[in-house]
Amino acid sequence: MPAAATRDAVRPDLEDIFRREYQRVVGVAARVLGSRDQAEDVAQEVFLSFGRSPVPAAEAAGWLSVAAAHTALNLIRSGRRRASREESVASAAESVTPDVADTVLTLEDRSRVRAALARLPRTQATALVLRHSGLSYAEVATALGLSPGSVGTTVRRAELALRKELNRHASPE
Amino acid sequence: MRHPNEGVLRRLIDEPAGVSDADRAHVAGCAVCSRALDDARADAHLVGAALGGSGAVDADAAWARFSAASAPSTVTAFRPARSAGRNRWGTAVRRPAVAALGAVVLLTGAGVAAANDWLPIFQTERVDPVEVTATDLVQVPDLSSYGDLQITEEPDPEQVADAATARERTGLDVPEVAELPEGVTGKPTYQVAGVVGATFTFSAAKAAQAAAAEGEVLPPPPAGIDGSRIRFEAGPGVAAMWSQPTGVPTLVVARVGAPKVLSSGVPFETVRDYLLSLPGLPDGVAQQVRDLSTDAATLPLPVPAEMVTSSTADVDGSEATVLTSRNGLFAGVVWVEDGVMTGVAGTLSADELLAVARDLR
């Protein structure tokens, strides 16, 4: 994503949209990254790009959410290889908790979730994050160019993949 | 009727109104679909909990930060709260415990000045890490307990417009990065800082008092130590920083006049051995310093053992110290050549930073 290249043409509706959508954009990025600080950095990057874009205000919410998800996914898939490092750390910690639901809130499991997210097909990961960030099926469909009928299937498959990942790590071998 | 597909079942959880009456009726009366719906609900709940949320955010503060960072006429500001400011340098010199967060401080470009104040008379020619633990940090005494510390020169760090101005102010060339690592974009901001200087006057009486407060007895000071003066100097320094919009540095390339310490007359070995014998300095830290400081040329760089691992690497013929945070989020490379210390640090891998270091012009 272009960072601080050309900053001259800032759209006049930027502040309104920023204040209205900031919480949601941070929420989307935080769901991918598991870190609010990083999510806020991603949000700032996303709004910088949006500020220079000609995206109509009516489409801002979807555009920003998708941009936040993609930017955050790029971050965990980037050359910094954070996801794989976190996964290695998480794998080293043995877990024998029988109830997966009890374990998901630990930091290690959040790391596993992010590592698994990074391995999902891009559309699945994005749809999952957008849906869990509160976008409606119609909004997710519009934002990702999917048919509304396929959003449920995409989200369900992503959840199955993530659940499998969590079970794989959490079940006693 | 055939069973609705998994997507329909999933939507039934979030938006039942979006599912046809026929499908809803089918699921209500079908044991297979009911079980599948329960499974889908459990998975949705599980993933929702795992993904978590961000909590409330302060949009006003975020907008203020965003406006400052994106204003056309301003360069992205390096945030003083996280960086080297007047107080940071002074504080770091006063408190070894702060200085010990070497890797973190390196990121701000002030690390070299902060690295040491209680160690000996020397000219830095190389850097070696000294591992300190959180427990050590609590135990390391404040230097002011053993005498009087005066900051004689403030570095007055400031942002300047470009590399040429930085050179003009400091006499140091800003290292040029040949090729930016993946994920680092845009133009850097430039920081300069002058010389930082401090003088420490040892007081046997004060040191005895501090030791007594800890229930210890001060070892007898060698002749000439009481009232002797030690002068610390480092700088000037320049740094180029590539930051994220919030000001967190992604990549910092810094060059600083390597620290040196001057004595009012007490020999290096005398000062070193006595300082290392003072009560309160953890044995492990003292031993590491003793092991590496035999030549009055090796700067012990305290690194927090729980957070950072260290290794060495060759950078164009110089032995560099490579520090990597255990969580993999940031790293730093530092080396000394001809009295100048150069550091490359950032939220990148050690390999990426070494590549930058080896290609500096």
Interface residues (C-beta under 8 A of the other chain):
Chain A: P2 A3 A4 A5 R7 D8 V10 E15 F18 R19 Y22 Q23 V26 G27 A29 A30 R31 G34 R36 A39 E40 D41 A43 Q44 E45 F47 L48 G51 S78 G79 R80 R81 R82 R85 E86 V89 V100 A101 V104 L105 D109 R110 V113 L128 V129 R131 H132 S136 Y137 P148 G149 S150 V151 G152 T153 T154 V155 R156 R157 A158 E159 L160 L162 R163 L166
Chain B: N5 E6 G7 V8 L9 R10 R11 D14 E15 G18 A40 A42 D43 A44 H45 L46 V47 G48 A49 A50 L51 G52 G53 S54 G55 A56 V57 A59 D60 A62 W63 R65 F66 A69 S70 A71 P72 T76 P181 E182 G183 T185 G186 K187 Q244 P245 T246 V248 N327 G328 L329 T347 L348 S349 E352
